[in-house]
Amino acid sequence: MMSLSKVDVVVIGGGIAGASAAWSLAEHASVMLVEQAASAGFHATGRSASVLSETSGHSVVCALAAASRGFFESPPTNFVDHALLGPRGLLWVGQAGDAAALDHLAQRARSVAPTVRRLTPDETLALVPHFRPAAIAGGSTFEPDAMAIDTDALLQGYLRGLRQRGGHMYTSSAAIQLSRSSTNWTVVCEDRGFEAAVVVNAAGAWGDVVATRAGVAPLGLEPRRRTACLAVLADVDPSWPLVMDVAGRYYAEPESGGLLVSPADESPSEPCDAQAEEIDVALALDRLAEATTLPLRSVRRAWAGLRTFSPDGAPVVGEDPAAAGFFWLVGQAGAGIKTAPAMAAILDALVRGAGLPEALIERSIAEADLSPARFR
């Protein structure tokens, strides 16, 4: 019989959600972080272009991002050796028929990001002078305080902090079987086993797979593939903001050596090691060529990742109502990095049986809006 290592909490999934949760929990509990890949952040986290925006995503996501800003601006002592944020800005653009959507976006955003403002086509061209007139006929909505996030520094800060707090990470092994006794969970990996009072399912696209292995009803999570490529462009201005078409046609932002471009695709997918499809890369370049006069020359590299959505599009954080000690931390819909500090704080509070942090309540974030119970 396999011997079991006893810990307080097993966190399944070594992306940004699992790493941040493990770090937070390890302040007051013994924690084992289990990741099926050879390294943490291999899937969605390592393939994300991350911007701290309070205008993109579900309204709950925007509130969580706003609540996370303080952590990013002033991380804990010794968490990183340089700033996690850099200037970027986010420019939502739209065609003539998109003006109402841009108006609504600006109005909704001001409750969490008061510096957001509507721009005319001419003001839009002053920021990025390469748009074709039709692409910005509806003007734009500008979020000047959106910031670029150093994703790798954030992930490594969490993992380093986990170790410093006495936690451990076990890689290259999936949690293949989970079962519960009257008091504890047993998590069996390929060559090791763990016993813990609490299991945190932070497995991203594999969230429902892990739940099924535990005998817990799945939530109906939907992984969707998102494609991006780095297009070679000689005269990229690094001060350009991230540009997102409000109708979801494309997005683009400066990156070292070129321009990161995506068709903003959301193709349903099984949990997998997602790969870029040539047709999606071509679509991204075609849409940008239709919208701008930028002379894109070639593609240096292309990649894809999975963004996982809950049935209502909002993240899921909390204990399953039918499985004591089984906590969900999934459904971030591509916003896992910018919401990680707030999501980890919520999970930590719920595992300890404490109420939500006051800073989150002040932003109208309610436990019921995040709980898996809303799908049962």
Legacy VTK file of the C-alpha trace (Angstrom):
# vtk DataFile Version 3.0
C-alpha trace
ASCII
DATASET POLYDATA
POINTS 376 float
0.000 0.000 0.000
1.237 3.487 -0.877
2.253 5.527 2.156
0.527 8.878 2.522
2.207 12.163 3.375
-0.005 14.220 5.682
-0.536 17.916 5.060
-3.290 20.382 5.853
-4.075 21.314 2.249
-3.420 19.828 -1.194
-3.704 22.349 -4.021
-4.145 20.764 -7.455
-2.882 22.886 -10.340
0.356 24.837 -10.573
-0.835 27.770 -12.676
-1.204 31.242 -11.243
-4.430 30.298 -9.414
-2.905 27.302 -7.652
0.405 29.031 -6.934
-1.246 32.113 -5.431
-3.646 29.986 -3.381
-0.856 27.749 -2.080
1.244 30.783 -1.115
-1.636 32.393 0.738
-2.682 29.210 2.553
0.888 28.346 3.521
0.995 31.316 5.874
-1.034 29.297 8.382
-1.153 25.700 7.055
1.072 22.977 5.641
0.529 22.918 1.875
1.409 20.600 -1.007
1.013 22.032 -4.523
0.526 19.289 -7.149
1.097 19.987 -10.869
0.782 17.447 -13.683
3.258 19.265 -15.962
7.003 19.332 -15.433
6.912 22.952 -14.286
4.438 25.405 -12.836
2.598 27.750 -15.181
3.118 25.531 -18.226
-0.351 25.929 -19.741
-2.559 29.047 -19.568
-0.374 31.081 -17.187
2.774 30.755 -19.269
0.975 31.741 -22.472
-0.780 34.882 -21.314
-0.209 38.493 -22.246
-1.261 40.005 -18.945
-2.628 43.471 -18.370
-4.140 44.768 -15.149
-7.338 46.158 -16.630
-10.503 47.057 -14.786
-12.608 47.326 -17.951
-12.126 43.921 -19.592
-14.161 40.870 -18.651
-17.202 40.038 -16.527
-18.228 42.719 -14.014
-17.121 40.431 -11.162
-13.730 40.033 -12.848
-13.373 43.821 -13.132
-14.089 44.194 -9.407
-11.585 41.460 -8.546
-8.944 43.130 -10.714
-9.553 46.457 -8.985
-9.254 44.727 -5.615
-5.953 43.152 -6.701
-4.313 46.421 -7.742
-2.955 47.193 -4.287
-1.044 43.892 -4.191
0.481 44.537 -7.614
1.469 48.090 -6.754
2.926 47.212 -3.338
3.733 43.480 -3.153
4.823 41.959 0.165
8.402 42.512 1.312
10.884 40.297 -0.560
8.151 38.985 -2.867
9.957 40.330 -5.976
13.097 42.349 -6.619
11.516 44.729 -9.155
8.130 46.252 -9.946
5.352 43.891 -11.012
3.634 46.574 -13.092
4.700 48.671 -16.051
2.867 51.353 -18.049
0.594 50.141 -20.841
-2.935 51.559 -21.100
-5.874 49.875 -22.825
-7.595 51.342 -25.869
-10.970 49.855 -26.821
-11.777 50.751 -30.440
-14.838 50.261 -32.582
-16.448 50.812 -35.939
-19.421 53.140 -36.487
-21.908 50.528 -35.308
-19.918 49.944 -32.112
-20.371 53.424 -30.625
-23.131 52.330 -28.236
-20.977 49.454 -26.971
-18.088 51.844 -26.359
-20.419 54.248 -24.528
-21.732 51.431 -22.325
-18.200 50.187 -21.614
-17.066 53.654 -20.523
-20.119 54.188 -18.341
-19.806 50.796 -16.635
-16.054 51.162 -16.144
-16.140 54.477 -14.314
-17.457 52.821 -11.153
-14.169 50.914 -10.753
-11.794 52.910 -12.989
-12.731 56.608 -12.821
-10.006 57.740 -15.232
-11.609 55.856 -18.147
-12.796 58.215 -20.872
-14.324 58.227 -24.340
-12.183 59.446 -27.226
-13.071 60.732 -30.669
-11.536 59.157 -33.788
-8.983 61.987 -33.967
-8.021 61.528 -30.306
-7.707 57.797 -30.948
-5.309 58.437 -33.853
-3.183 60.604 -31.582
-2.520 57.521 -29.452
-2.045 54.997 -32.276
-1.639 56.748 -35.651
-2.110 53.721 -37.900
-5.837 53.039 -37.843
-7.912 53.040 -40.970
-10.888 55.421 -40.599
-13.552 52.702 -40.664
-11.907 50.792 -37.799
-12.294 53.712 -35.386
-15.384 55.426 -36.797
-17.054 54.834 -33.430
-14.104 56.343 -31.602
-12.631 54.555 -28.600
-12.769 54.121 -24.838
-9.415 54.584 -23.143
-8.292 53.124 -19.815
-5.033 54.983 -19.136
-4.295 53.234 -15.846
-4.264 49.705 -17.289
-0.817 48.280 -16.529
1.344 45.505 -17.953
1.928 42.677 -15.458
5.229 40.816 -15.234
3.598 37.375 -15.228
6.744 35.346 -14.682
7.886 37.521 -11.771
4.442 37.161 -10.199
4.396 33.382 -10.574
7.950 32.965 -9.307
7.215 35.257 -6.375
4.338 33.039 -5.327
6.365 29.838 -5.723
9.381 31.231 -3.888
7.132 32.532 -1.137
5.439 29.131 -0.880
8.802 27.489 -0.214
9.794 30.167 2.282
6.568 29.505 4.174
7.360 25.802 4.369
5.125 24.652 1.510
6.147 22.197 -1.187
5.449 21.588 -4.872
5.218 18.185 -6.546
5.447 18.304 -10.358
5.196 15.856 -13.281
2.393 13.948 -11.637
-1.369 14.289 -11.988
-3.832 13.731 -9.170
-5.323 10.554 -10.596
-7.571 9.525 -7.718
-9.226 11.449 -4.909
-11.395 9.999 -2.150
-12.814 11.210 1.130
-13.073 9.540 4.512
-15.114 10.951 7.351
-12.544 13.662 8.013
-9.862 13.797 5.317
-9.206 13.617 1.615
-6.740 11.172 0.080
-5.063 12.375 -3.113
-3.214 9.683 -5.073
-0.692 10.754 -7.683
1.373 8.475 -9.912
3.921 7.515 -7.282
2.949 9.455 -4.166
-0.108 9.992 -2.050
-1.253 12.746 0.277
-3.806 13.012 3.038
-5.326 16.390 3.824
-8.397 17.965 5.371
-8.773 20.295 2.387
-8.343 19.885 -1.367
-8.265 22.969 -3.599
-9.192 22.313 -7.216
-7.239 24.962 -9.139
-6.745 22.774 -12.211
-7.937 25.275 -14.821
-9.187 23.520 -17.952
-8.935 20.219 -16.073
-11.136 21.445 -13.202
-14.109 19.251 -14.046
-11.785 16.296 -14.680
-10.332 16.607 -11.172
-13.822 16.939 -9.692
-15.012 13.785 -11.452
-11.998 11.871 -10.127
-13.021 13.024 -6.654
-16.611 11.921 -7.083
-17.740 15.559 -7.115
-20.268 16.727 -9.691
-18.623 18.836 -12.417
-19.626 22.475 -12.849
-19.834 22.482 -16.639
-16.574 24.366 -17.178
-15.823 25.252 -20.784
-12.186 25.567 -21.915
-11.798 27.795 -24.980
-8.698 28.141 -27.127
-7.143 31.585 -27.576
-4.514 32.062 -30.279
-1.774 34.700 -30.466
1.301 35.382 -32.545
4.268 37.717 -32.562
4.310 39.582 -35.851
7.539 41.189 -37.028
7.184 44.958 -37.282
10.127 47.277 -37.730
8.825 50.443 -36.088
6.739 49.355 -33.126
6.308 52.176 -30.641
6.639 50.538 -27.188
4.454 53.276 -25.701
1.385 52.177 -27.662
-1.424 50.866 -25.475
-2.979 47.453 -25.729
-5.633 47.794 -28.446
-8.799 45.711 -28.187
-11.646 45.801 -30.679
-14.830 46.165 -28.632
-16.659 43.678 -30.873
-13.980 41.044 -30.297
-12.467 41.084 -33.792
-8.819 41.283 -32.645
-6.416 42.696 -30.097
-2.780 43.789 -30.374
-0.029 45.219 -28.209
3.674 46.015 -28.494
6.073 43.285 -27.490
9.837 43.098 -27.792
10.693 42.545 -31.446
7.240 43.104 -32.843
3.542 43.216 -32.214
1.518 40.606 -30.350
-1.675 39.970 -32.319
-4.704 37.764 -31.616
-8.022 37.200 -33.390
-9.600 37.081 -29.896
-10.851 33.586 -30.698
-12.803 31.484 -28.209
-12.910 28.036 -29.789
-14.357 25.340 -27.471
-11.719 22.735 -26.641
-11.119 19.661 -24.557
-8.488 20.123 -21.819
-5.188 19.763 -23.672
-1.821 21.270 -24.491
-3.338 23.822 -26.879
-1.548 24.586 -30.139
-2.011 27.494 -32.526
-4.025 26.797 -35.674
-2.639 28.320 -38.885
-6.075 29.585 -39.880
-6.423 31.516 -36.601
-2.990 33.105 -37.017
-3.906 34.135 -40.572
-7.217 35.524 -39.316
-5.435 37.643 -36.722
-3.128 39.163 -39.320
-5.979 39.743 -41.785
-8.122 41.521 -39.212
-5.270 43.769 -38.131
-4.488 44.561 -41.783
-8.134 45.538 -42.306
-8.071 47.808 -39.258
-4.631 49.419 -39.615
-1.927 50.348 -42.077
0.784 48.601 -40.063
3.238 46.809 -42.401
3.317 43.387 -40.782
6.073 41.377 -42.443
6.015 37.880 -41.020
5.247 35.841 -37.907
8.135 35.073 -35.592
6.190 32.597 -33.457
2.627 31.592 -32.650
1.038 29.901 -29.653
-2.308 29.119 -28.041
-3.671 28.649 -24.547
-6.934 27.643 -22.938
-9.160 30.128 -21.138
-11.697 28.343 -18.959
-15.205 29.713 -18.401
-17.856 28.842 -15.853
-21.469 28.528 -17.062
-22.225 32.174 -16.169
-18.800 33.587 -17.061
-17.832 34.609 -13.516
-15.047 32.906 -11.534
-15.788 30.120 -9.056
-14.287 30.229 -5.556
-15.574 28.266 -2.603
-16.394 24.942 -1.015
-18.561 22.530 -2.935
-21.896 22.277 -1.078
-21.982 18.492 -1.521
-18.326 17.707 -0.763
-16.922 18.956 2.536
-13.325 20.124 2.263
-13.372 20.273 -1.559
-12.795 23.870 -2.670
-13.051 25.185 -6.225
-10.775 27.903 -7.648
-11.564 27.873 -11.365
-13.337 29.641 -14.219
-11.176 32.759 -14.401
-11.955 33.149 -18.141
-8.476 34.339 -19.067
-8.316 36.809 -16.173
-6.539 34.559 -13.676
-3.366 36.614 -13.524
-4.880 40.037 -12.917
-7.318 38.641 -10.316
-4.921 36.227 -8.582
-4.260 38.307 -5.440
-7.965 38.856 -4.720
-8.964 35.301 -5.620
-6.271 33.844 -3.349
-7.348 36.103 -0.487
-10.967 34.985 -0.900
-10.049 31.312 -0.993
-7.798 31.663 2.036
-10.575 33.339 4.002
-13.127 30.683 3.047
-10.815 27.779 3.919
-10.206 29.332 7.335
-13.922 29.891 7.823
-13.494 33.658 7.952
-15.615 36.200 6.140
-14.484 37.868 2.935
-11.846 40.564 3.412
-13.412 43.985 3.951
-11.577 45.438 0.949
-13.422 42.991 -1.292
-16.819 43.588 0.293
-16.327 47.317 -0.293
-16.123 46.560 -4.002
-19.480 44.747 -3.918
-17.851 41.316 -4.248
-20.158 38.800 -2.574
-19.415 35.205 -1.621
-22.632 34.055 -3.311
-21.521 35.550 -6.648
-18.453 33.294 -6.611
-19.677 30.165 -4.840
-20.018 26.860 -6.731
-23.393 26.523 -4.993
-24.893 28.823 -7.637
-24.634 25.956 -10.152
-26.107 23.231 -7.939
LINES 1 377
376 0 1 2 3 4 5 6 7 8 9 10 11 12 13 14 15 16 17 18 19 20 21 22 23 24 25 26 27 28 29 30 31 32 33 34 35 36 37 38 39 40 41 42 43 44 45 46 47 48 49 50 51 52 53 54 55 56 57 58 59 60 61 62 63 64 65 66 67 68 69 70 71 72 73 74 75 76 77 78 79 80 81 82 83 84 85 86 87 88 89 90 91 92 93 94 95 96 97 98 99 100 101 102 103 104 105 106 107 108 109 110 111 112 113 114 115 116 117 118 119 120 121 122 123 124 125 126 127 128 129 130 131 132 133 134 135 136 137 138 139 140 141 142 143 144 145 146 147 148 149 150 151 152 153 154 155 156 157 158 159 160 161 162 163 164 165 166 167 168 169 170 171 172 173 174 175 176 177 178 179 180 181 182 183 184 185 186 187 188 189 190 191 192 193 194 195 196 197 198 199 200 201 202 203 204 205 206 207 208 209 210 211 212 213 214 215 216 217 218 219 220 221 222 223 224 225 226 227 228 229 230 231 232 233 234 235 236 237 238 239 240 241 242 243 244 245 246 247 248 249 250 251 252 253 254 255 256 257 258 259 260 261 262 263 264 265 266 267 268 269 270 271 272 273 274 275 276 277 278 279 280 281 282 283 284 285 286 287 288 289 290 291 292 293 294 295 296 297 298 299 300 301 302 303 304 305 306 307 308 309 310 311 312 313 314 315 316 317 318 319 320 321 322 323 324 325 326 327 328 329 330 331 332 333 334 335 336 337 338 339 340 341 342 343 344 345 346 347 348 349 350 351 352 353 354 355 356 357 358 359 360 361 362 363 364 365 366 367 368 369 370 371 372 373 374 375
